[in-house]
Every structure is written in C-alpha cells, then in structure tokens.
Amino acid sequence: LRDLMKHAGLGDELEAEEKGNMQHVRFYGLDGMMASIGIEKAMNPYGDVIVAYEMNDEPLPRDHGYPLRVIVPGYAAVRNVKWINKIELSQEEAEGPWQRGLNYKVLPPNVTDANDIDLDKAPSVTELSVYSGITSMEPEEGYTSKFKTGETIMVKVSGWAFSGGGRNIIRVDLTGNQARSWT
C-alpha cells in the first residue's frame, strides 16, 4: 500500500496531513463494505500493509477478494477489505457500520451501557488486543475424585494466546479462586 500511494504521488504521511489533513486511508469494496486505517499504518515502512492481486502466483481468487484485497497485519480482520474497487485518502475514517458501528468500537472498561457513550468519540478497533483461550485443564496426576468445596489441588492448564501489532505475549496469569490470587 505504501508503494502504491508513493507511486500515486504521496511523499509520506506527514505530507498527507500537511496538504489537507488526510489522516485515513479508506477502502471501498464492490460489495458495499467500507473500512479504513490510519495514514500512519498505511505509510509505515514496517507496517506491511498489502494490496493483494495475486495468491500463489495466480490472480487472486474471487472468494479471496478478486480483483484486489487489502491485508493489514496485526489489525482486526474487518480492516482486510475484499473486492476493492476504490482506495482514497480522507480527513475522516470510513463511513458505515464496519467502521463506526458499536461492534467495531473500543469502549472504555467503565461503560456498562452502550447507550451512555457517544460512538463518534470512541476509537475504532484497529490493532488486535490480546486474545487467549484455555484448551485443556487436567487435575494433578493421580487425582480421580470430584472436587470438593474449599479443596486445593494442582491443575495443569494448557492453551494459547496471541496479540496484534507484532507484540509478544509476555506472560499469562491464571486464577482459580475468583481473582483472590493469581499464578
């Protein structure tokens, strides 16, 4: 994407902001989908945003977004727009539910009712948060009876975790007693 924008005459993200306060790159899909990313991600030489037209040295298949698809590593999948027919610089993020709808906004942790917040002021989902899942829990070896209230046993927990934006998972914390203590 960065190379394409440079080829179209954009020097860098600062130039886009100086020449018209262009802070977003909007993607329009043939299916009506509209989404955008910030100019800083689009123009970052390490951002790795791809405008794909081929897959495995063949034209991009229709199911994967022919004629063009944008791939934004580390960002929520909704930013990876398929069937692109238009890319533009804009002062504002894309219109529509995939960019400005409740399901695609980051709400502060103190929000208990979405009706209490102005969605226009809430940031859109971009880089992924930490996601994790527990795939198995096994009691300590040799333990065969049912758990008893108040009983403490060792449990082997297995699972996965990943994060967006190229960040590593530094640690995983677990609790088995409603957050009174953590391991």
C-alpha positions, 0 to 999 in steps of 0.5 A, a space after each residue: 500500500 505504501 508503494 502504491 500511494 508513493 507511486 500515486 504521488 504521496 511523499 509520506 504521511 506527514 505530507 498527507 496531513 500537511 496538504 489537507 489533513 488526510 489522516 485515513 486511508 479508506 477502502 471501498 469494496 464492490 460489495 458495499 463494505 467500507 473500512 479504513 486505517 490510519 495514514 500512519 499504518 498505511 505509510 509505515 515502512 514496517 507496517 506491511 500493509 498489502 494490496 493483494 492481486 495475486 495468491 500463489 502466483 495466480 490472480 487472486 481468487 474471487 472468494 479471496 477478494 478478486 480483483 484486489 484485497 487489502 491485508 493489514 497485519 496485526 489489525 482486526 480482520 474487518 480492516 482486510 477489505 475484499 473486492 476493492 474497487 476504490 482506495 482514497 485518502 480522507 480527513 475522516 475514517 470510513 463511513 458505515 457500520 464496519 467502521 463506526 458501528 458499536 461492534 467495531 468500537 473500543 469502549 472504555 472498561 467503565 461503560 456498562 451501557 452502550 447507550 451512555 457513550 457517544 460512538 463518534 468519540 470512541 476509537 475504532 478497533 484497529 490493532 488486535 488486543 490480546 486474545 487467549 483461550 484455555 484448551 485443556 485443564 487436567 487435575 494433578 496426576 493421580 487425582 480421580 475424585 470430584 472436587 470438593 468445596 474449599 479443596 486445593 489441588 494442582 491443575 495443569 492448564 494448557 492453551 494459547 494466546 496471541 496479540 496484534 501489532 507484532 507484540 509478544 505475549 509476555 506472560 499469562 496469569 491464571 486464577 482459580 479462586 475468583 481473582 483472590 490470587 493469581 499464578 
